[in-house]
Amino acid sequence: MKRQWPLDTALSFDPYFGEPDRDGDTGYELLPDGKVFVRVKAPNASRVLLDRFGTEFPLERASGEMWEGTLDMGTGFLYFFLKIDGADVLSHAFPIGYGCCRPMNFFDVPVPGEDWDRLDDIPHGSVTRQYFPSSVTGKHEICLVYLPSAFDWRKQYPVLYLQHGYGENETGWIYQGHAGRIADRLLYEGRMEECIIVMGNGMVRVEGVDEKELIQRALFTELLVADLIPFIEAKYPVKTDKWSRAMAGLSMGSYQTSLVTFAHPELFGYAGLFSGFLRAPWGEEPSDRLAMLDDPERFRESFRVFYRAMGTEDKFFDSFAKDDVFLADKQVSMIRKTFPGGHDWGVWRRCLHDFLPLLFK
């Protein structure tokens, strides 16, 4: 069976649209050399470009109606804004994901040598969508649950709680991060233990002034402990000791992981901080939150794996380096990794691929 690099989004799987012939309509084509051929129909425009967070990739007018270009935007998962005469346009002809607190167009350009999230002819797990009532927010919340391909209701499984970053939601790790495909491959190769992976929405919303909803990121600790973990443990056949429970997250989710696992070492035996914030990247936090780091022996006994990783070109690398010094002074035992890339899904996929084989040994 043909190995696939499918376009798998919340809207569609491997769609037929979006890849134009050279005389076609708006669309794109991933080229063998890693570049992207792009066509946009904008007959009345004077300027058309793709914007990657300040880096512009202009298109040229190819005819009266069409603009096109062969763009070298890099590899991996690439969010972008289509701008037509300065206006942001969400195009139906390009893949759509959720990021930056809004639907976003993106390209996913295969990375040479990284084939562990391709869709091969191997057993694949399933992903279910679950609603659960929250005593913290007073309404129903949502999570996605990955079950391994050989899932058996008569067995009991350890659980990884895996969190997204700011401006994303529970879908990020499946559609942008390829968590299911990565786990499928590692399980097929015998490199990780079977587990359930739970992905919640860390952008916790509560009612604020004038009945507006406000995002309270730190409130995820309460929601996870009071609501999500009990729901999962009542719904699925899972082990409930701390050595069968792990948490990891990227960016904002890494800080939430630090908050949760340090506050509840009785619940978690593994912690992973991807593009990792040990300390608050915004605002203040309680001065005693990291008190357990003052006792390196207790910390070592609390976590079998404490994992930190960062992209070498990440804009927050200085913060990561400062945490290196802080943790070295505390004599904290950890696994510390760096990967090529910035603050992006390419790095976070590598983190997950590296982290999963460390769990539940």
C-alpha positions as CSV (number, residue, x, y, z in Angstrom):
1,M,0.0,0.0,0.0
2,K,1.2,3.5,-0.9
3,R,2.8,5.5,1.9
4,Q,0.9,8.7,2.4
5,W,1.5,12.2,3.6
6,P,-2.2,13.0,3.8
7,L,-3.7,16.4,4.4
8,D,-5.7,15.5,7.6
9,T,-7.6,18.4,9.0
10,A,-10.7,18.9,11.1
11,L,-12.5,19.8,7.9
12,S,-11.5,17.0,5.6
13,F,-9.1,14.1,5.0
14,D,-6.8,14.1,1.9
15,P,-9.1,16.4,-0.1
16,Y,-9.1,16.4,-3.9
17,F,-9.3,20.2,-4.1
18,G,-6.4,22.7,-3.5
19,E,-3.9,21.3,-6.0
20,P,-4.3,23.3,-9.2
21,D,-2.9,22.5,-12.5
22,R,-0.8,25.4,-13.8
23,D,-3.9,26.8,-15.6
24,G,-6.2,26.2,-12.6
25,D,-7.8,28.2,-9.9
26,T,-6.6,29.2,-6.5
27,G,-4.6,26.4,-4.8
28,Y,-1.2,25.1,-4.1
29,E,1.2,22.2,-4.9
30,L,4.0,20.8,-2.7
31,L,7.0,20.4,-4.9
32,P,9.7,17.6,-4.6
33,D,12.4,20.2,-3.7
34,G,10.4,21.3,-0.6
35,K,9.1,24.5,-2.2
36,V,5.4,25.4,-2.6
37,F,3.7,26.5,-5.8
38,V,0.9,28.8,-5.0
39,R,-1.9,30.3,-7.2
40,V,-4.4,32.9,-6.0
41,K,-7.3,34.3,-7.9
42,A,-7.5,38.0,-7.1
43,P,-8.5,40.0,-10.3
44,N,-8.8,43.4,-8.7
45,A,-5.8,43.2,-6.3
46,S,-2.7,45.3,-6.6
47,R,-0.6,43.2,-4.1
48,V,-0.9,39.6,-3.0
49,L,1.4,37.8,-0.6
50,L,1.7,35.1,2.1
51,D,2.8,36.4,5.5
52,R,4.5,34.1,8.1
53,F,4.4,36.3,11.2
54,G,6.3,39.2,9.6
55,T,8.2,37.3,6.8
56,E,6.5,38.1,3.5
57,F,6.4,35.9,0.4
58,P,5.0,38.0,-2.4
59,L,3.2,36.5,-5.4
60,E,3.5,37.9,-8.9
61,R,0.6,38.7,-11.3
62,A,0.6,35.8,-13.8
63,S,-2.5,37.0,-15.8
64,G,-5.4,39.4,-15.5
65,E,-6.9,37.4,-12.6
66,M,-4.2,35.1,-11.3
67,W,-1.2,35.6,-9.0
68,E,1.3,32.9,-8.5
69,G,4.7,32.1,-7.1
70,T,7.1,29.2,-6.2
71,L,7.9,29.9,-2.6
72,D,10.7,28.6,-0.4
73,M,9.0,28.9,3.0
74,G,10.8,26.1,4.8
75,T,9.7,22.6,5.9
76,G,7.3,21.3,8.5
77,F,4.0,22.9,9.6
78,L,3.7,26.4,8.3
79,Y,1.0,28.8,9.5
80,F,0.5,31.8,7.2
81,F,-1.8,34.7,6.5
82,L,-2.9,35.3,2.9
83,K,-2.9,39.0,2.4
84,I,-4.7,40.7,-0.5
85,D,-4.0,44.4,-0.6
86,G,-3.3,44.3,3.1
87,A,-6.4,42.4,4.2
88,D,-6.2,39.0,5.9
89,V,-8.1,36.4,3.8
90,L,-8.9,32.9,5.0
91,S,-8.8,30.9,1.8
92,H,-11.0,27.8,1.3
93,A,-8.3,26.5,-1.2
94,F,-5.5,26.1,1.4
95,P,-5.6,23.8,4.4
96,I,-7.3,25.3,7.5
97,G,-6.3,24.6,11.1
98,Y,-7.0,26.4,14.4
99,G,-4.2,28.6,15.8
100,C,-3.5,32.1,17.1
101,C,-7.1,32.1,18.5
102,R,-8.6,31.8,15.0
103,P,-8.9,29.6,11.9
104,M,-5.6,29.7,10.0
105,N,-4.3,28.6,6.6
106,F,-1.2,26.5,6.6
107,F,1.0,24.3,4.6
108,D,2.6,21.1,5.9
109,V,5.8,20.5,3.9
110,P,7.4,17.1,4.6
111,V,10.8,17.2,6.4
112,P,13.5,15.1,4.8
113,G,14.5,12.2,7.0
114,E,11.5,12.5,9.3
115,D,9.0,9.8,8.2
116,W,7.7,8.7,11.6
117,D,4.4,10.6,11.2
118,R,3.6,9.4,7.7
119,L,0.4,7.3,7.2
120,D,1.7,3.8,6.5
121,D,0.0,0.4,6.3
122,I,0.4,-0.3,10.0
123,P,-2.3,-0.6,12.8
124,H,-3.8,2.8,13.7
125,G,-5.4,3.9,16.9
126,S,-8.7,5.8,17.2
127,V,-9.5,9.3,18.4
128,T,-12.8,10.0,20.1
129,R,-14.4,13.3,21.1
130,Q,-15.7,13.5,24.6
131,Y,-17.8,16.1,26.5
132,F,-17.6,16.2,30.3
133,P,-19.2,18.4,32.9
134,S,-16.9,20.8,34.8
135,S,-17.5,21.9,38.4
136,V,-14.8,24.5,37.8
137,T,-16.4,26.3,34.8
138,G,-20.0,25.3,35.5
139,K,-20.5,24.1,31.9
140,H,-19.5,21.2,29.7
141,E,-15.9,21.1,28.4
142,I,-14.4,18.9,25.7
143,C,-11.4,16.6,25.2
144,L,-10.0,14.3,22.5
145,V,-8.9,10.8,23.6
146,Y,-6.5,8.6,21.6
147,L,-6.8,4.9,22.1
148,P,-4.1,2.5,20.8
149,S,-5.0,0.2,17.9
150,A,-5.0,-2.9,20.2
151,F,-7.2,-1.2,22.9
152,D,-9.0,-3.8,25.0
153,W,-11.6,-2.8,27.5
154,R,-10.5,-5.8,29.7
155,K,-7.1,-4.3,30.2
156,Q,-6.0,-1.2,32.2
157,Y,-3.8,1.5,30.6
158,P,-1.6,4.4,31.8
159,V,-2.6,7.9,30.7
160,L,-0.7,10.8,29.2
161,Y,-2.5,14.2,29.5
162,L,-1.1,16.2,26.5
163,Q,-1.7,20.0,26.2
164,H,-1.6,22.5,23.4
165,G,-0.3,26.1,23.3
166,Y,-1.8,29.5,23.6
167,G,-4.4,30.3,21.0
168,E,-5.0,26.6,20.1
169,N,-7.4,24.0,21.4
170,E,-7.8,20.3,22.0
171,T,-7.6,19.5,18.2
172,G,-4.0,20.8,17.9
173,W,-2.1,17.7,18.9
174,I,-4.1,15.5,16.5
175,Y,-4.3,17.7,13.4
176,Q,-1.2,19.9,13.7
177,G,0.9,17.7,16.0
178,H,0.1,14.3,14.4
179,A,0.2,12.7,17.9
180,G,-1.9,9.8,16.9
181,R,0.3,8.9,13.9
182,I,3.4,9.3,16.0
183,A,2.1,7.0,18.7
184,D,0.9,4.5,16.1
185,R,4.4,4.3,14.6
186,L,6.2,4.0,18.0
187,L,3.8,1.3,19.1
188,Y,4.3,-0.6,15.8
189,E,8.1,-0.4,16.3
190,G,7.8,-1.6,19.9
191,R,9.4,1.6,21.2
192,M,6.7,2.8,23.6
193,E,4.2,1.4,26.1
194,E,0.6,1.3,25.2
195,C,-1.3,4.2,26.8
196,I,-4.3,6.4,26.4
197,I,-3.6,10.1,25.4
198,V,-6.0,12.7,26.6
199,M,-6.0,16.2,25.0
200,G,-8.0,18.9,26.8
201,N,-8.7,22.5,26.0
202,G,-6.3,24.6,28.1
203,M,-7.9,27.9,27.1
204,V,-10.2,27.7,30.1
205,R,-13.0,30.3,29.8
206,V,-15.0,31.7,32.7
207,E,-17.5,34.5,33.0
208,G,-16.0,37.9,33.7
209,V,-17.4,41.4,34.0
210,D,-20.5,42.2,31.9
211,E,-21.0,38.4,31.4
212,K,-18.1,38.3,29.0
213,E,-16.0,35.2,28.9
214,L,-12.4,35.5,30.0
215,I,-9.5,33.1,29.4
216,Q,-8.0,31.8,32.7
217,R,-5.0,29.6,31.6
218,A,-3.9,28.8,35.2
219,L,-7.4,27.5,36.0
220,F,-6.6,24.4,33.9
221,T,-5.0,22.9,37.0
222,E,-8.3,22.8,38.9
223,L,-10.2,21.7,35.8
224,L,-7.8,18.8,35.1
225,V,-7.7,17.6,38.7
226,A,-11.3,18.1,39.7
227,D,-13.0,17.2,36.4
228,L,-11.0,15.7,33.6
229,I,-9.0,13.1,35.4
230,P,-12.1,11.8,37.3
231,F,-14.1,11.7,34.0
232,I,-11.4,9.7,32.2
233,E,-10.9,7.3,35.1
234,A,-14.7,6.7,35.3
235,K,-15.1,6.3,31.5
236,Y,-12.0,4.3,30.5
237,P,-10.1,1.3,31.9
238,V,-7.1,3.1,33.2
239,K,-4.5,2.7,36.0
240,T,-4.8,5.3,38.7
241,D,-1.5,5.3,40.5
242,K,0.9,8.2,39.9
243,W,3.4,6.1,38.0
244,S,0.7,5.4,35.4
245,R,-0.1,9.1,34.9
246,A,2.0,11.6,32.9
247,M,1.5,15.1,31.7
248,A,3.2,17.1,28.9
249,G,2.5,20.2,26.9
250,L,3.9,22.7,24.5
251,S,4.5,26.4,25.1
252,M,1.5,27.5,27.3
253,G,0.8,23.8,27.8
254,S,4.4,23.4,29.1
255,Y,3.8,26.0,31.8
256,Q,0.4,24.4,32.7
257,T,2.3,21.1,33.0
258,S,4.8,22.7,35.4
259,L,1.8,24.2,37.4
260,V,-0.1,20.9,37.6
261,T,2.7,18.4,38.2
262,F,4.5,20.5,40.8
263,A,1.3,21.2,42.6
264,H,0.3,17.5,42.5
265,P,3.4,15.3,42.6
266,E,1.1,12.7,44.2
267,L,-0.8,12.4,40.9
268,F,1.9,12.5,38.3
269,G,5.2,10.6,37.9
270,Y,6.2,12.0,34.5
271,A,6.4,15.6,33.2
272,G,7.3,17.0,29.8
273,L,7.9,20.6,29.0
274,F,8.1,21.2,25.2
275,S,9.3,24.7,24.2
276,G,9.2,24.6,27.9
277,F,8.4,27.2,30.5
278,L,9.3,26.1,33.9
279,R,8.3,29.5,35.2
280,A,5.6,31.9,34.2
281,P,6.4,33.5,30.8
282,W,3.8,36.2,31.6
283,G,2.9,38.0,34.8
284,E,3.7,37.0,38.4
285,E,3.4,33.7,40.1
286,P,3.4,32.6,43.8
287,S,6.9,32.7,45.2
288,D,6.6,29.3,46.7
289,R,5.4,27.5,43.6
290,L,8.8,25.9,42.9
291,A,9.6,25.1,46.5
292,M,9.9,21.4,45.8
293,L,13.0,22.2,43.8
294,D,14.7,23.1,47.0
295,D,14.8,19.4,47.9
296,P,16.5,17.7,44.9
297,E,16.2,14.3,46.5
298,R,12.4,14.7,46.9
299,F,12.1,15.9,43.4
300,R,14.1,12.9,42.1
301,E,11.8,10.6,44.0
302,S,8.7,12.4,42.7
303,F,9.4,12.1,38.9
304,R,10.8,9.2,37.0
305,V,11.1,11.5,34.0
306,F,11.4,15.3,34.1
307,Y,11.8,16.3,30.4
308,R,12.6,19.8,29.0
309,A,13.1,20.6,25.3
310,M,13.4,23.7,23.1
311,G,14.0,24.6,19.4
312,T,17.4,26.0,18.8
313,E,15.9,29.0,17.0
314,D,13.0,29.5,19.4
315,K,12.3,33.2,20.3
316,F,12.1,32.1,24.0
317,F,15.4,30.3,24.0
318,D,16.9,32.8,26.4
319,S,14.2,31.9,28.9
320,F,15.0,28.3,28.5
321,A,18.7,29.0,29.1
322,K,17.9,30.9,32.3
323,D,15.9,27.9,33.5
324,D,19.0,25.7,32.7
325,V,21.0,27.8,35.1
326,F,18.2,27.9,37.7
327,L,17.8,24.1,37.7
328,A,21.6,23.5,37.7
329,D,21.8,25.6,40.9
330,K,19.1,23.4,42.4
331,Q,20.8,20.2,41.3
332,V,17.6,19.0,39.6
333,S,17.8,15.7,37.7
334,M,16.2,16.0,34.3
335,I,16.4,15.1,30.6
336,R,17.2,18.2,28.5
337,K,17.0,18.3,24.7
338,T,17.2,20.8,21.9
339,F,15.9,20.3,18.3
340,P,16.4,22.2,15.1
341,G,13.6,24.8,14.6
342,G,11.7,27.6,16.3
343,H,8.5,27.9,18.3
344,D,6.6,25.6,15.9
345,W,5.0,22.2,15.4
346,G,8.1,20.7,13.8
347,V,9.8,21.0,17.1
348,W,6.8,19.8,19.1
349,R,6.4,16.7,16.9
350,R,10.0,15.9,17.6
351,C,9.5,16.4,21.3
352,L,6.6,14.1,21.4
353,H,8.4,11.4,19.3
354,D,11.3,11.6,21.8
355,F,9.2,11.8,24.9
356,L,6.7,8.9,24.4
357,P,9.3,6.1,24.6
358,L,10.4,7.3,28.0
359,L,7.0,6.8,29.7
360,F,5.6,4.1,31.9
361,K,8.7,1.9,32.0
